[in-house]
Amino acid sequence: FFFSSRRRHTRCREVSWARRCVQETATDFWKPWLTPESQKSHREIGCYSQLHPGTSLRVIGINPLVLDTMNEYLWKNSTNPYHVLTWLEAQLSKLSLIHI
């Protein structure tokens, strides 16, 4: 349930609405530090990858809530929610050296 501005309880029919709202807010917060490509990725799946300015260091940011097992909205697709693991695998496969 979500609280509307009219103080009514409303059931969100689509989880995508709530996820989109949270991700857009977070992306707007991080916007000064993210490239346009990273902003797009963050807005779509909550993750980003970009080179640190002036270095060869690649920064990869992942939203840990996407993989939270207690998040009931993920129970529909708990194996690879929003394809984050596929995205992460693709990002890591491009690198020659990885530090975690």
One Martini backbone bead per residue (centre of mass of N, CA, C, O) as a GRO file, in nm:
protein
  100
    1PHE     BB    1   0.099   0.035   0.018
    2PHE     BB    2   0.007   0.375  -0.053
    3PHE     BB    3   0.038   0.713  -0.007
    4SER     BB    4  -0.146   0.969  -0.081
    5SER     BB    5  -0.222   1.308  -0.101
    6ARG     BB    6  -0.531   1.218   0.003
    7ARG     BB    7  -0.502   1.000   0.237
    8ARG     BB    8  -0.496   0.733   0.083
    9HIS     BB    9  -0.514   0.408   0.017
   10THR     BB   10  -0.301   0.249  -0.226
   11ARG     BB   11  -0.272   0.010  -0.465
   12CYS     BB   12  -0.017  -0.109  -0.639
   13ARG     BB   13  -0.023  -0.268  -0.942
   14GLU     BB   14   0.273  -0.171  -1.002
   15VAL     BB   15   0.601  -0.191  -0.921
   16SER     BB   16   0.731  -0.004  -1.134
   17TRP     BB   17   0.641   0.262  -1.013
   18ALA     BB   18   0.809   0.255  -0.750
   19ARG     BB   19   1.084   0.197  -0.872
   20ARG     BB   20   1.094   0.444  -1.057
   21CYS     BB   21   1.076   0.658  -0.836
   22VAL     BB   22   1.332   0.578  -0.680
   23GLN     BB   23   1.537   0.584  -0.918
   24GLU     BB   24   1.494   0.879  -1.003
   25THR     BB   25   1.577   1.005  -0.736
   26ALA     BB   26   1.861   0.881  -0.723
   27THR     BB   27   1.963   0.988  -0.995
   28ASP     BB   28   1.931   1.288  -0.927
   29PHE     BB   29   2.136   1.282  -0.694
   30TRP     BB   30   2.384   1.153  -0.883
   31LYS     BB   31   2.417   1.334  -1.143
   32PRO     BB   32   2.692   1.499  -1.093
   33TRP     BB   33   2.863   1.198  -1.111
   34LEU     BB   34   2.721   1.116  -1.379
   35THR     BB   35   2.690   0.999  -1.669
   36PRO     BB   36   2.459   0.968  -1.907
   37GLU     BB   37   2.489   0.657  -1.927
   38SER     BB   38   2.468   0.605  -1.617
   39GLN     BB   39   2.192   0.732  -1.577
   40LYS     BB   40   2.036   0.538  -1.755
   41SER     BB   41   2.110   0.278  -1.602
   42HIS     BB   42   2.010   0.368  -1.322
   43ARG     BB   43   1.712   0.419  -1.409
   44GLU     BB   44   1.656   0.121  -1.511
   45ILE     BB   45   1.838  -0.077  -1.273
   46GLY     BB   46   2.031   0.069  -1.042
   47CYS     BB   47   2.295   0.085  -1.224
   48TYR     BB   48   2.658   0.138  -1.276
   49SER     BB   49   2.922   0.238  -1.526
   50GLN     BB   50   3.248   0.403  -1.485
   51LEU     BB   51   3.497   0.614  -1.536
   52HIS     BB   52   3.743   0.756  -1.379
   53PRO     BB   53   3.867   1.051  -1.389
   54GLY     BB   54   4.197   1.015  -1.518
   55THR     BB   55   4.154   0.700  -1.532
   56SER     BB   56   4.128   0.325  -1.534
   57LEU     BB   57   3.896   0.330  -1.335
   58ARG     BB   58   3.617   0.126  -1.263
   59VAL     BB   59   3.290   0.206  -1.165
   60ILE     BB   60   3.061   0.000  -0.973
   61GLY     BB   61   2.707   0.024  -0.925
   62ILE     BB   62   2.490  -0.129  -0.677
   63ASN     BB   63   2.174  -0.221  -0.583
   64PRO     BB   64   2.104  -0.401  -0.296
   65LEU     BB   65   1.782  -0.412  -0.306
   66VAL     BB   66   1.758  -0.596  -0.559
   67LEU     BB   67   1.887  -0.853  -0.370
   68ASP     BB   68   1.664  -0.868  -0.160
   69THR     BB   69   1.495  -1.133  -0.003
   70MET     BB   70   1.272  -0.936   0.155
   71ASN     BB   71   1.163  -0.843  -0.120
   72GLU     BB   72   0.849  -0.903  -0.234
   73TYR     BB   73   0.879  -0.794  -0.537
   74LEU     BB   74   1.105  -1.027  -0.614
   75TRP     BB   75   0.949  -1.305  -0.614
   76LYS     BB   76   0.887  -1.323  -0.920
   77ASN     BB   77   1.224  -1.252  -0.970
   78SER     BB   78   1.481  -1.398  -0.790
   79THR     BB   79   1.722  -1.477  -0.990
   80ASN     BB   80   1.709  -1.184  -1.188
   81PRO     BB   81   1.657  -0.889  -1.111
   82TYR     BB   82   1.646  -0.676  -1.375
   83HIS     BB   83   1.921  -0.804  -1.486
   84VAL     BB   84   2.174  -0.748  -1.298
   85LEU     BB   85   2.360  -0.999  -1.330
   86THR     BB   86   2.397  -0.971  -1.633
   87TRP     BB   87   2.518  -0.689  -1.627
   88LEU     BB   88   2.759  -0.752  -1.439
   89GLU     BB   89   2.890  -0.967  -1.616
   90ALA     BB   90   2.941  -0.777  -1.857
   91GLN     BB   91   3.123  -0.576  -1.706
   92LEU     BB   92   3.342  -0.782  -1.599
   93SER     BB   93   3.425  -0.901  -1.888
   94LYS     BB   94   3.578  -0.622  -1.976
   95LEU     BB   95   3.790  -0.687  -1.763
   96SER     BB   96   4.130  -0.755  -1.648
   97LEU     BB   97   4.091  -0.618  -1.354
   98ILE     BB   98   3.977  -0.713  -1.018
   99HIS     BB   99   3.834  -0.525  -0.740
  100ILE     BB  100   3.645  -0.599  -0.422
   0.00000   0.00000   0.00000
